[in-house]
């Protein structure tokens, strides 16, 4: 898939665990894990906004387009 999810990179930079991010964003760890591993087919803008707010980053810090 040409969209790469760099959520794990941003979490590492902020020294935040999956559990902590899940609690602060308000989504399950399972759904967050699916997003983090790049297995998600879609992400709601509301969820992306919440993640960016908690991690203090921009959507482009998390999502990256890579040509195959």
KEKOLGU-57131 format. One line per 5 residues: number of its first residue (from 1); their letters; for each residue z negated, x, y negated of N, C-alpha, C. Coordinates in steps of 0.2 Angstrom, whole numbers, plus 5000, padded with zeros to 4 digits. Layout:
BEGIN
NUM	a	Z X Y Z X Y Z X Y; ...
//
This chain:
BEGIN
1	xxxxx	5000 5004 5006 5000 5000 5000 5000 5004 4994; 5004 5003 4989 5005 5007 4983 4999 5007 4978; 4994 5002 4979 4988 5001 4975 4983 5005 4979; 4980 5010 4975 4974 5014 4978 4968 5012 4975; 4963 5010 4979 4956 5008 4976 4952 5014 4976
6	xxxxx	4950 5016 4970 4945 5022 4969 4938 5020 4967; 4936 5015 4970 4929 5012 4969 4924 5017 4971; 4925 5020 4977 4920 5025 4980 4919 5031 4975; 4925 5033 4972 4925 5039 4967 4920 5037 4961; 4921 5031 4958 4917 5029 4952 4910 5028 4954
11	xxxxx	4909 5025 4960 4902 5024 4963 4898 5031 4963; 4902 5036 4966 4899 5043 4966 4898 5046 4960; 4902 5045 4955 4901 5048 4948 4895 5044 4945; 4894 5038 4946 4888 5035 4943 4882 5035 4948; 4882 5039 4953 4877 5039 4958 4874 5033 4960
16	xxxxx	4879 5028 4962 4877 5021 4964 4879 5020 4971; 4874 5017 4975 4875 5015 4982 4879 5008 4982; 4882 5007 4988 4885 5001 4989 4880 4995 4988; 4874 4996 4991 4869 4991 4991 4868 4989 4983; 4866 4994 4979 4865 4993 4972 4870 4990 4968
21	xxxxx	4876 4992 4970 4882 4989 4966 4883 4982 4968; 4882 4980 4975 4883 4974 4977 4878 4969 4974; 4871 4971 4973 4866 4967 4970 4868 4966 4963; 4870 4971 4959 4871 4971 4952 4877 4967 4950; 4882 4967 4955 4889 4963 4953 4888 4956 4956
26	xxxxx	4884 4955 4961 4883 4948 4964 4888 4946 4969; 4891 4951 4973 4895 4950 4978 4892 4953 4985; 4894 4951 4990 4891 4953 4997 4893 4960 4998; 4889 4964 5002 4891 4971 5003 4897 4971 5008; 4898 4966 5012 4904 4966 5016 4910 4965 5012
31	xxxxx	4910 4961 5007 4916 4960 5002 4917 4966 4998; 4912 4969 4996 4913 4975 4992 4915 4981 4996; 4913 4981 5002 4916 4986 5007 4923 4985 5008; 4925 4979 5009 4932 4978 5010 4936 4980 5004; 4934 4979 4998 4937 4982 4992 4937 4989 4992
36	xxxxx	4932 4992 4993 4931 4999 4993 4935 5003 4998; 4936 5000 5004 4940 5004 5009 4948 5002 5008; 4950 4998 5003 4957 4997 5001 4960 4992 5006; 4955 4988 5010 4958 4983 5014 4959 4976 5011; 4957 4975 5005 4957 4969 5001 4964 4967 5000
41	xxxxx	4966 4961 5000 4973 4959 4998 4973 4957 4991; 4967 4955 4988 4967 4953 4981 4960 4954 4979; 4959 4955 4972 4953 4955 4969 4953 4950 4963; 4948 4946 4962 4947 4942 4957 4946 4946 4950; 4949 4944 4945 4948 4947 4938 4940 4947 4936
46	xxxxx	4937 4941 4938 4930 4941 4937 4926 4946 4941; 4928 4947 4947 4924 4952 4951 4926 4959 4948; 4932 4961 4946 4934 4967 4943 4930 4968 4937; 4930 4963 4933 4926 4963 4926 4919 4965 4927; 4916 4962 4932 4909 4963 4934 4908 4970 4936
51	xxxxx	4912 4973 4941 4912 4980 4943 4912 4985 4937; 4917 4983 4933 4918 4988 4927 4912 4988 4923; 4909 4982 4922 4903 4982 4917 4897 4986 4920; 4896 4985 4927 4891 4988 4930 4892 4996 4930; 4898 4998 4932 4900 5005 4932 4902 5008 4926
56	xxxxx	4902 5004 4920 4904 5007 4914 4910 5010 4914; 4916 5007 4916 4922 5010 4917 4928 5005 4915; 4934 5007 4916 4940 5003 4914 4943 5001 4921; 4947 4996 4922 4950 4994 4928 4954 4999 4930; 4957 5003 4926 4962 5009 4928 4958 5014 4931
61	xxxxx	4951 5015 4930 4947 5020 4934 4946 5018 4941; 4947 5012 4943 4946 5009 4949 4952 5008 4953; 4957 5005 4950 4964 5004 4953 4969 5009 4951; 4973 5011 4955 4978 5016 4954 4985 5014 4957; 4990 5014 4954 4997 5013 4957 5000 5020 4959
66	xxx	5001 5020 4966 5004 5027 4968 5011 5025 4972; 5016 5027 4970 5023 5026 4973 5023 5029 4980; 5026 5025 4984 5027 5028 4991 5033 5032 4992
//
